[in-house]
Amino acid sequence: MLFSQPSGEPVFSFGVIADCQYCNVNVPKTAARQYQLSPKKLTECVEHLNRLDLQFVVHLGDFIDRDFKSFADVAPIYGKLKADHYHVLGNHDFSVADEHKAKVPAALGLKSRYYQFRYHGYRFIALDGNDVSLHAYPASDPRHKAAEVAHRKLPSGTPTWNGAVGQAQLDWLIKALNEAKRAGERVILFCHFPVYPENVHNLWNAAEVLAVAREN
């Protein structure tokens, strides 16, 4: 993605990757998703991005498809990027055994599940759409129970694999947006789940997140 000045000259460019979704599992050759090919495809992608003049690269979630050990196979490839590189959490990143779910952010090099960073007058905010989730926490965790309650309040047929931005994160987002406004910064939000247009893939509370973005 490229950002231009009034003169038409680029201020800076950054790269975006999504859904590497690796897992070492055999699937029929006719299957739409060939998980074992992800390392090869990611390598080709990294080599291409390394030939570009990029400020940073962000992966928008689902770095793996399943199994915690999958992170160890693809993380070193992503780590070969010359530009700064970031991760956003996806639902498949938590498709691991319960005892490993809390380790997922660290496996992606994240100190926090949601965070922000700045370049050239822009503030980039990475949201955690798995904050309220039926995937991100062990079944015995109170946060999983809370997600069950939240999902039951949603319209019938709402998928269970997406999630929501929790209240504490929304409060943090409002603060970050207000700080950006005072600093005269433009803001770009990253999230694994979309918020618009309305569809089943969206955050459970997409309307609430959109309202926060519009009002702040």
C-alpha positions, -999 to +999 in steps of 0.1 A: +000+000+000+013+034-010+006+068+006+012+099-016+020+136-009+001+164-027+029+163-052+020+127-060+053+115-046+049+086-021+054+094+015+060+057+022+047+022+013+039-008+034+032-044+026+002-066+037-001-103+039-031-123+052-040-159+061-008-177+056-027-205+074+000-231+076-004-266+089+016-297+081-014-318+071-022-338+040-052-328+020-065-340-014-048-323-043-082-310-054-088-292-021-091-254-023-066-250+006-032-266+003-019-259+038+015-276+032+023-251+005+021-221+028+059-221+036+068-221-001+042-193-008+053-173+022+090-176+011+081-163-023+061-134-008+089-124+015+114-125-013+092-102-034+085-078-005+123-076+003+128-062-032+105-033-025+111-001-005+087-007+024+084+010+057+069-021+073+048-053+066+018-065+085+003-100+085-035-097+092-041-129+110-044-167+107-007-172+104-013-209+110-044-231+104-039-253+135-014-269+159+009-248+180+040-264+165+031-248+132+043-214+143+079-227+145+078-236+108+067-203+094+078-177+119+115-179+107+104-173+071+084-142+081+114-131+102+135-128+070+116-096+060+140-067+058+113-042+068+098-039+102+071-066+105+040-070+126+012-095+133-026-092+139-042-121+157-067-143+138-091-170+150-071-198+134-040-187+154-059-200+184-067-234+169-043-250+193-046-272+224-060-253+254-027-254+272-011-234+244-037-207+238-021-182+262+013-187+244+000-177+210+007-139+212+043-146+223+047-172+194+040-143+171+064-119+189+036-099+204+039-082+238+003-072+237-027-087+219-036-052+206-012-023+201-003+007+180+027+021+161+035+052+141+052+062+108+054+096+091+024+112+107+002+080+105-009+060+135-015+023+129-037+004+154-038-034+155-070-046+171-076-080+186-109-093+172-105-124+194-108-104+226-143-119+231-140-153+215-150-190+216-115-199+202-090-178+221-094-192+256-096-227+272-131-240+277-126-237+315-116-200+313-142-174+325-136-155+293-148-184+273-179-186+294-184-148+289-181-153+251-208-180+252-231-156+269-222-128+243-228-152+214-262-162+226-273-126+225-264-123+188-288-129+159-295-166+152-270-181+128-241-158+138-209-178+133-189-189+163-155-186+147-153-148+147-154-126+178-156-091+193-135-063+206-141-062+244-149-031+264-114-025+278-100-026+243-127-003+231-118+022+258-081+019+248-091+025+212-110+056+220-080+069+240-056+061+211-079+078+185-081+109+207-044+110+211-040+107+174-064+136+168-045+158+192-012+149+175-027+156+140-021+120+129-041+100+104-052+066+116-054+032+100-070+002+118-060-034+113-082-063+124-085-099+112-123-096+110-139-069+088-164-043+100-180-033+067-200-040+046-223-061+068-216-098+064-212-130+085-174-126+086-176-093+105-167-087+141-196-095+164-197-059+175-187-044+141-213-016+144-199-006+178-163-004+165-174+016+135-192+040+158-161+045+179-140+052+148-166+077+134-171+095+167-134+099+176 
